[in-house]
Amino acid sequence: MTQQQREGLAELRRLLAEDFEGLKAYLNEQHEADIGEWLEELTDEEREVIFSAMEAERAAEVLGELEIETQADVISDMDPEKAGEILDEMPTDEVADLLAELTPEEQGEILSEMEAEEAADVRELLEHDPDTAGGIMTTDYITVQAEMTAQEAIEHLRDVGPDAEAIYYVYVVDAVERLVGVMSLRDLIVSPPYRAVREIMRTKVLTVRVDQDQEEVAKTVSKYDLMAIPVVDQERRLVGVITVDDVIDVLEEEATEDALRMSAVTPDEEDPGATDFKASIWRLVKPRLPWLIALLFLEVVSGKVVEHFQANIPPGTLTLLTIFITTMAGESGNAATQALALVVRSLATGEIDTRDVLKVVWRELRVGAAAGIICGVVLAGLAFFMKGSLPLAMVVGIAIAINIPVAKMMGAFFPILITRLGIDPAVASGPFITTVTDVTSMLTYFGIATLILL
């Protein structure tokens, strides 16, 4: 929070305590994003006063700036009638996301206070899986008939436009709401008034299915640079529209999940996040614990590898080899993580697919081989300089030269394999792949040491 924002928060708190009428005027002058940020710092009682000081339309704008969990807290503490008035002013998809955080009883109370048409649209959205196109679409869109003229379509837009969330495209439907075409506002406006819509529209329309995964939807919108994409059912009836702001939210959500998985944190809807300092310790531990326990057992395997070789290696030699254990494990893990990050990102963006497995692995093998030879020479020279032992230098140099390309191949291969099995490639997380390379690097290191030094 900037100094200016902190001063604004201080003024807000002063007005809360001293001047309710002044608070109303102050809130009308501030940007809704700033008010939303200030609300995150206030108590539940203070938030209730803030929302009571705003008209429903203004309150809806401010509510939309809050995190979804905070929105749910605010609405659940509010009188259902007041909550209904505010939610009537919000896009239906945002209302559905918010109400999904509440109990069925709370949902029913608030929906009963909303306008009948808005409530019906929200109920329909709540029926869809939240991670599908149906779960993120809005039902606030505009359609016209192919038989209309351009002038009639424009007049229709003037009548119904204020109720739409955003007008990026105008969709053309037939008598049973099947999608038959699309046109941009520009195409409509510049066309002669008498020209028929069917002559303006494009009949080849990119669509997504109502049950399609939200990540696939986001990829489609990103690939074709769309501002919105229509959602259709099995009969190609138009049931909703997904706008670019919803896609941005999806991309942020998916990126967050991938980042968590690649850090060996199990994504959890109940995870309070990094900024909730009041959360219980158990809520913070819960999403991190499963991978930590799993990796614990894998690390034990790495230790057993070392134990297996140490029985046949003289203590003095083992002491020398121990110096470079962390170098072997760390360098292999770093090499694998580099390849892993590159491949996971490329899979997510569609730059590569699972059919490219051989090309990807071959590329990373060559990259790893080149990097491994260079690192091997450097490490061998360092080992000889430190200990004056040519055999030790040969062991660490050869081992690192082998470990790096092997790790690169594993980092490239694992996410593609997991994707083919229908699992999110991000679960081939950095900590997981580095733990596996710990085992393989120790096998290589001590195996070469046994061959050269004994």
C-alpha positions as CSV (number, residue, x, y, z in Angstrom):
1,M,0.0,0.0,0.0
2,T,1.4,3.4,-1.0
3,Q,1.7,6.4,1.3
4,Q,-1.3,8.0,-0.5
5,Q,-3.4,4.9,0.0
6,R,-2.4,4.8,3.7
7,E,-3.5,8.4,4.1
8,G,-6.8,7.6,2.4
9,L,-7.4,4.7,4.7
10,A,-6.7,6.9,7.7
11,E,-9.2,9.5,6.5
12,L,-11.7,6.7,5.9
13,R,-11.3,5.5,9.5
14,R,-11.7,9.0,10.8
15,L,-15.0,9.5,8.9
16,L,-16.2,6.1,10.1
17,A,-15.8,7.3,13.6
18,E,-17.0,10.9,13.3
19,D,-19.0,11.8,10.2
20,F,-21.3,9.3,8.5
21,E,-22.6,11.9,5.9
22,G,-19.0,12.9,5.2
23,L,-18.2,9.2,4.7
24,K,-20.9,8.9,2.0
25,A,-19.5,11.8,0.1
26,Y,-15.9,10.5,0.5
27,L,-16.8,7.1,-0.8
28,N,-18.4,8.5,-3.9
29,E,-15.2,10.4,-4.7
30,Q,-12.8,7.5,-4.4
31,H,-11.9,4.8,-6.9
32,E,-13.6,1.5,-6.2
33,A,-10.2,-0.3,-6.4
34,D,-8.9,1.9,-3.5
35,I,-12.0,1.3,-1.5
36,G,-11.7,-2.4,-2.0
37,E,-8.1,-2.4,-0.8
38,W,-9.1,-0.4,2.3
39,L,-11.9,-2.8,3.1
40,E,-9.4,-5.6,3.3
41,E,-7.9,-3.8,6.3
42,L,-11.2,-3.1,8.2
43,T,-13.2,-5.2,10.6
44,D,-16.5,-6.9,9.7
45,E,-18.4,-4.2,11.6
46,E,-16.6,-1.4,9.8
47,R,-17.2,-3.0,6.4
48,E,-20.9,-3.2,7.2
49,V,-21.0,0.5,7.9
50,I,-19.1,1.2,4.6
51,F,-21.6,-0.8,2.5
52,S,-24.6,0.8,4.3
53,A,-23.2,4.2,3.2
54,M,-23.2,3.4,-0.5
55,E,-26.0,3.0,-3.1
56,A,-26.5,-0.5,-4.5
57,E,-24.8,0.2,-7.8
58,R,-21.7,1.7,-6.2
59,A,-21.6,-1.0,-3.6
60,A,-21.6,-3.6,-6.3
61,E,-18.6,-2.0,-8.0
62,V,-16.7,-2.0,-4.7
63,L,-17.7,-5.5,-3.9
64,G,-16.3,-6.7,-7.2
65,E,-12.8,-5.4,-6.2
66,L,-12.6,-7.7,-3.2
67,E,-11.2,-11.3,-3.0
68,I,-14.0,-13.8,-3.4
69,E,-13.6,-15.0,0.2
70,T,-13.9,-11.5,1.5
71,Q,-17.0,-10.9,-0.8
72,A,-18.6,-14.0,0.8
73,D,-17.8,-12.7,4.3
74,V,-19.3,-9.3,3.6
75,I,-22.5,-10.7,1.9
76,S,-23.1,-13.4,4.6
77,D,-22.9,-10.7,7.3
78,M,-25.3,-8.5,5.4
79,D,-29.1,-8.3,5.6
80,P,-30.4,-10.6,2.7
81,E,-32.6,-7.8,1.3
82,K,-29.6,-5.4,1.1
83,A,-27.4,-8.2,-0.3
84,G,-30.0,-8.9,-3.0
85,E,-30.1,-5.3,-4.0
86,I,-26.3,-5.2,-4.4
87,L,-26.0,-8.5,-6.3
88,D,-28.7,-7.4,-8.7
89,E,-26.2,-4.8,-9.9
90,M,-23.4,-7.3,-10.5
91,P,-22.7,-9.5,-13.5
92,T,-24.5,-12.9,-13.0
93,D,-21.3,-14.9,-13.4
94,E,-19.7,-13.0,-10.6
95,V,-22.8,-13.4,-8.4
96,A,-22.7,-17.1,-9.0
97,D,-19.0,-17.3,-8.0
98,L,-19.8,-15.4,-4.9
99,L,-22.8,-17.4,-3.9
100,A,-20.9,-20.7,-4.5
101,E,-18.9,-19.7,-1.4
102,L,-22.0,-19.6,0.8
103,T,-24.1,-22.3,2.4
104,P,-27.3,-23.5,0.5
105,E,-29.4,-21.8,3.1
106,E,-27.6,-18.4,2.6
107,Q,-27.9,-18.8,-1.1
108,G,-31.6,-19.4,-0.9
109,E,-32.2,-16.4,1.3
110,I,-30.3,-14.0,-0.9
111,L,-31.7,-15.4,-4.2
112,S,-35.2,-14.9,-2.9
113,E,-34.4,-11.2,-2.5
114,M,-33.0,-10.7,-6.0
115,E,-35.0,-9.9,-9.1
116,A,-36.6,-13.0,-10.5
117,E,-34.8,-13.0,-13.9
118,E,-31.4,-12.3,-12.3
119,A,-32.0,-15.0,-9.7
120,A,-33.0,-17.5,-12.4
121,D,-29.8,-16.8,-14.3
122,V,-27.7,-17.2,-11.2
123,R,-29.3,-20.5,-10.3
124,E,-28.6,-21.8,-13.8
125,L,-24.9,-20.9,-13.5
126,L,-24.7,-22.5,-10.0
127,E,-25.7,-25.9,-11.6
128,H,-22.5,-26.0,-13.7
129,D,-19.1,-27.2,-12.5
130,P,-17.2,-24.1,-11.5
131,D,-14.1,-25.2,-13.5
132,T,-16.0,-25.5,-16.8
133,A,-17.1,-23.0,-19.4
134,G,-20.6,-23.1,-17.9
135,G,-19.1,-22.2,-14.5
136,I,-17.3,-19.1,-15.7
137,M,-19.7,-17.8,-18.4
138,T,-22.1,-14.9,-18.1
139,T,-25.7,-15.0,-19.3
140,D,-25.7,-11.2,-19.8
141,Y,-25.2,-11.1,-23.6
142,I,-27.0,-9.7,-26.6
143,T,-28.5,-11.6,-29.5
144,V,-30.2,-10.5,-32.7
145,Q,-32.1,-12.2,-35.5
146,A,-30.7,-12.8,-38.9
147,E,-33.9,-11.2,-40.5
148,M,-33.3,-7.9,-38.8
149,T,-31.8,-5.0,-40.7
150,A,-28.7,-3.2,-39.4
151,Q,-30.8,-0.3,-38.2
152,E,-33.2,-2.6,-36.3
153,A,-30.3,-4.5,-34.7
154,I,-28.8,-1.1,-33.5
155,E,-32.1,-0.1,-32.0
156,H,-32.3,-3.4,-30.3
157,L,-28.9,-2.9,-28.8
158,R,-29.9,0.5,-27.5
159,D,-32.9,-1.2,-25.7
160,V,-31.1,-4.2,-24.2
161,G,-27.4,-3.0,-24.1
162,P,-27.4,-1.5,-20.6
163,D,-28.2,-5.0,-19.2
164,A,-25.3,-6.7,-20.8
165,E,-22.0,-7.2,-18.9
166,A,-19.9,-6.1,-22.0
167,I,-20.7,-5.8,-25.7
168,Y,-17.7,-7.1,-27.7
169,Y,-19.6,-9.0,-30.3
170,V,-23.2,-9.3,-31.4
171,Y,-24.4,-12.9,-31.7
172,V,-27.0,-14.0,-34.2
173,V,-29.5,-16.8,-33.3
174,D,-32.4,-18.5,-34.9
175,A,-35.9,-19.0,-33.5
176,V,-34.7,-21.7,-31.1
177,E,-31.6,-19.8,-29.9
178,R,-29.2,-21.8,-32.0
179,L,-26.1,-19.8,-32.8
180,V,-25.9,-19.1,-36.5
181,G,-23.5,-16.1,-36.8
182,V,-21.5,-13.4,-35.1
183,M,-20.6,-9.8,-36.0
184,S,-18.5,-7.1,-34.4
185,L,-20.0,-3.8,-33.3
186,R,-17.9,-2.1,-36.0
187,D,-19.3,-4.3,-38.7
188,L,-22.8,-3.5,-37.6
189,I,-22.3,0.3,-37.2
190,V,-20.6,0.9,-40.5
191,S,-23.1,-1.2,-42.5
192,P,-25.9,0.6,-44.4
193,P,-29.1,0.8,-42.2
194,Y,-31.2,-1.3,-44.7
195,R,-28.7,-4.1,-45.0
196,A,-29.8,-7.4,-43.5
197,V,-27.9,-8.9,-40.5
198,R,-27.5,-12.2,-42.4
199,E,-25.4,-10.3,-45.0
200,I,-23.2,-8.8,-42.3
201,M,-22.6,-11.7,-40.0
202,R,-19.9,-14.3,-40.2
203,T,-21.3,-17.8,-40.1
204,K,-18.0,-19.5,-39.0
205,V,-18.1,-18.9,-35.2
206,L,-15.6,-20.1,-32.7
207,T,-17.4,-21.6,-29.8
208,V,-16.8,-23.7,-26.6
209,R,-19.0,-26.3,-25.1
210,V,-20.7,-25.6,-21.8
211,D,-18.9,-28.6,-20.2
212,Q,-15.5,-27.8,-21.6
213,D,-12.6,-27.3,-19.1
214,Q,-11.9,-23.7,-18.2
215,E,-8.2,-24.1,-19.1
216,E,-9.0,-25.2,-22.6
217,V,-11.4,-22.2,-23.0
218,A,-8.6,-19.9,-21.9
219,K,-6.2,-21.4,-24.4
220,T,-8.7,-20.9,-27.2
221,V,-9.4,-17.3,-26.3
222,S,-5.7,-16.6,-26.0
223,K,-4.8,-18.4,-29.3
224,Y,-7.3,-16.4,-31.4
225,D,-7.0,-13.1,-29.5
226,L,-10.7,-12.9,-28.8
227,M,-12.5,-10.4,-26.5
228,A,-15.3,-12.9,-25.8
229,I,-16.3,-16.4,-26.9
230,P,-19.8,-17.9,-27.0
231,V,-20.8,-21.0,-25.0
232,V,-23.1,-23.5,-26.6
233,D,-24.9,-26.7,-25.5
234,Q,-25.0,-30.0,-27.5
235,E,-27.7,-28.6,-29.8
236,R,-25.5,-25.6,-30.5
237,R,-27.9,-23.3,-28.6
238,L,-26.3,-20.2,-27.2
239,V,-26.3,-20.5,-23.4
240,G,-23.7,-17.9,-22.3
241,V,-20.6,-15.9,-23.2
242,I,-17.1,-15.9,-21.6
243,T,-15.4,-12.5,-21.7
244,V,-11.7,-11.8,-21.6
245,D,-11.7,-10.6,-18.0
246,D,-13.0,-14.1,-17.0
247,V,-10.3,-15.7,-19.0
248,I,-7.6,-13.6,-17.3
249,D,-9.0,-14.8,-13.9
250,V,-8.8,-18.4,-15.1
251,L,-5.2,-17.9,-16.3
252,E,-4.2,-16.4,-13.0
253,E,-5.9,-19.3,-11.1
254,E,-4.3,-22.0,-13.3
255,A,-0.9,-20.3,-13.0
256,T,-1.2,-20.2,-9.3
257,E,-2.1,-23.9,-9.1
258,D,0.8,-24.8,-11.3
259,A,3.2,-22.7,-9.3
260,L,1.9,-24.4,-6.1
261,R,2.2,-27.9,-7.6
262,M,5.7,-27.1,-8.9
263,S,6.7,-26.1,-5.4
264,A,5.2,-29.3,-4.0
265,V,2.2,-27.6,-2.4
266,T,-1.1,-29.4,-2.9
267,P,-3.6,-26.8,-4.2
268,D,-6.5,-26.5,-1.7
269,E,-9.6,-24.4,-1.9
270,E,-9.4,-23.9,1.8
271,D,-5.8,-22.6,1.7
272,P,-5.9,-19.1,3.1
273,G,-3.0,-17.9,1.0
274,A,0.2,-16.1,1.9
275,T,-1.4,-12.8,3.1
276,D,-3.8,-14.2,5.6
277,F,-1.8,-13.8,8.8
278,K,-4.7,-14.7,11.0
279,A,-5.1,-18.2,9.5
280,S,-4.6,-21.2,11.8
281,I,-1.3,-23.0,11.5
282,W,-3.0,-26.2,10.5
283,R,-4.7,-24.5,7.5
284,L,-1.3,-23.4,6.4
285,V,0.3,-26.8,7.0
286,K,-2.4,-28.9,5.4
287,P,-1.8,-28.1,1.7
288,R,2.0,-28.5,2.1
289,L,2.2,-31.7,4.2
290,P,1.3,-34.5,1.6
291,W,4.2,-33.8,-0.7
292,L,6.7,-33.2,2.2
293,I,5.8,-36.7,3.6
294,A,6.0,-38.3,0.1
295,L,9.4,-36.7,-0.6
296,L,10.7,-37.7,2.8
297,F,10.5,-41.4,1.8
298,L,12.2,-40.7,-1.5
299,E,15.1,-38.9,0.2
300,V,15.5,-41.9,2.4
301,V,16.1,-44.0,-0.8
302,S,18.9,-41.5,-1.7
303,G,20.5,-42.2,1.7
304,K,20.2,-45.9,1.2
305,V,22.1,-45.6,-2.1
306,V,25.0,-43.9,-0.3
307,E,24.9,-46.5,2.5
308,H,25.1,-49.3,-0.1
309,F,28.3,-48.0,-1.6
310,Q,30.1,-46.9,1.6
311,A,30.6,-50.5,2.8
312,N,33.1,-51.1,0.0
313,I,34.8,-47.7,0.0
314,P,37.7,-47.0,2.4
315,P,36.9,-44.3,5.0
316,G,39.5,-41.9,3.6
317,T,38.2,-42.1,0.1
318,L,34.6,-41.8,1.3
319,T,35.5,-38.6,3.1
320,L,36.8,-37.1,-0.1
321,L,33.7,-38.2,-2.0
322,T,31.4,-36.8,0.7
323,I,32.7,-33.3,-0.1
324,F,31.0,-33.3,-3.5
325,I,27.7,-35.1,-2.6
326,T,25.7,-31.9,-2.3
327,T,27.3,-30.6,-5.6
328,M,26.2,-33.7,-7.5
329,A,22.6,-33.7,-6.1
330,G,22.2,-29.9,-6.4
331,E,23.5,-29.6,-9.9
332,S,21.4,-32.5,-11.1
333,G,18.3,-31.0,-9.5
334,N,18.9,-27.6,-11.0
335,A,19.4,-29.1,-14.5
336,A,16.2,-31.2,-14.2
337,T,14.2,-28.2,-12.9
338,Q,15.3,-26.0,-15.8
339,A,14.0,-28.6,-18.3
340,L,10.9,-29.2,-16.2
341,A,9.9,-25.6,-16.1
342,L,10.4,-25.2,-19.9
343,V,8.4,-28.2,-20.8
344,V,5.5,-27.6,-18.3
345,R,5.2,-24.0,-19.7
346,S,5.3,-25.2,-23.3
347,L,2.6,-27.9,-22.6
348,A,0.4,-25.3,-20.9
349,T,0.7,-22.8,-23.7
350,G,0.2,-25.5,-26.4
351,E,3.7,-24.8,-28.0
352,I,4.4,-28.6,-27.7
353,D,2.1,-31.6,-27.2
354,T,2.7,-35.1,-26.0
355,R,3.5,-36.4,-29.5
356,D,6.7,-34.3,-29.4
357,V,8.2,-36.4,-26.6
358,L,11.1,-37.8,-28.6
359,K,12.0,-34.3,-30.0
360,V,11.9,-32.7,-26.6
361,V,13.9,-35.4,-24.8
362,W,16.5,-35.4,-27.7
363,R,16.9,-31.6,-27.5
364,E,17.3,-31.7,-23.7
365,L,19.8,-34.5,-24.0
366,R,22.0,-32.5,-26.3
367,V,21.7,-29.4,-24.2
368,G,22.5,-31.4,-21.1
369,A,25.5,-33.1,-22.8
370,A,27.0,-29.8,-23.7
371,A,26.4,-28.2,-20.3
372,G,27.5,-31.4,-18.6
373,I,30.9,-31.5,-20.4
374,I,31.6,-27.9,-19.5
375,C,30.6,-28.3,-15.9
376,G,32.5,-31.5,-15.7
377,V,35.7,-29.9,-16.8
378,V,35.2,-27.0,-14.3
379,L,34.4,-29.3,-11.4
380,A,37.3,-31.6,-12.1
381,G,39.7,-28.7,-12.2
382,L,38.2,-27.4,-8.9
383,A,38.5,-30.9,-7.3
384,F,42.1,-31.2,-8.4
385,F,42.9,-27.8,-7.1
386,M,41.3,-28.5,-3.7
387,K,42.6,-32.0,-3.0
388,G,45.4,-32.6,-5.5
389,S,43.9,-35.9,-6.5
390,L,43.6,-36.7,-10.2
391,P,41.4,-39.8,-9.7
392,L,39.0,-37.8,-7.5
393,A,39.0,-35.1,-10.2
394,M,38.1,-37.7,-12.8
395,V,35.3,-39.1,-10.7
396,V,33.5,-35.8,-10.1
397,G,34.1,-34.6,-13.6
398,I,32.7,-37.7,-15.3
399,A,29.9,-38.0,-12.8
400,I,28.6,-34.4,-13.3
401,A,29.0,-34.8,-17.1
402,I,26.7,-37.8,-17.0
403,N,24.3,-36.5,-14.3
404,I,23.4,-33.3,-16.0
405,P,22.1,-34.7,-19.3
406,V,20.3,-37.5,-17.5
407,A,18.6,-35.0,-15.3
408,K,17.7,-32.8,-18.3
409,M,16.1,-35.8,-20.0
410,M,14.1,-36.7,-16.8
411,G,12.9,-33.2,-16.4
412,A,11.7,-33.2,-20.0
413,F,10.2,-36.7,-20.0
414,F,8.3,-36.8,-16.7
415,P,5.8,-34.0,-17.4
416,I,5.0,-35.3,-20.9
417,L,4.5,-38.8,-19.6
418,I,2.2,-37.5,-16.8
419,T,0.3,-35.5,-19.4
420,R,-0.3,-38.6,-21.5
421,L,-1.7,-40.3,-18.4
422,G,-4.2,-37.5,-18.1
423,I,-2.6,-35.8,-15.1
424,D,-1.7,-32.1,-14.7
425,P,2.0,-31.9,-15.7
426,A,2.7,-29.5,-12.9
427,V,2.5,-32.4,-10.4
428,A,6.0,-33.4,-11.8
429,S,7.0,-30.6,-9.4
430,G,10.5,-29.2,-8.9
431,P,10.9,-30.8,-5.4
432,F,9.7,-34.2,-6.8
433,I,12.0,-34.2,-9.8
434,T,15.0,-33.0,-7.8
435,T,14.4,-35.7,-5.2
436,V,14.4,-38.3,-8.0
437,T,17.5,-36.9,-9.4
438,D,19.1,-37.1,-6.0
439,V,18.8,-40.9,-6.2
440,T,20.1,-41.2,-9.8
441,S,23.0,-38.8,-9.2
442,M,24.1,-40.7,-6.2
443,L,24.0,-44.0,-8.1
444,T,26.1,-42.5,-10.9
445,Y,28.5,-40.7,-8.6
446,F,29.3,-43.7,-6.3
447,G,29.2,-46.1,-9.2
448,I,31.9,-44.2,-11.1
449,A,33.9,-43.8,-7.9
450,T,33.8,-47.6,-7.3
451,L,35.1,-48.2,-10.9
452,I,37.9,-45.6,-10.7
453,L,39.0,-45.4,-7.1
454,L,38.9,-49.1,-6.1
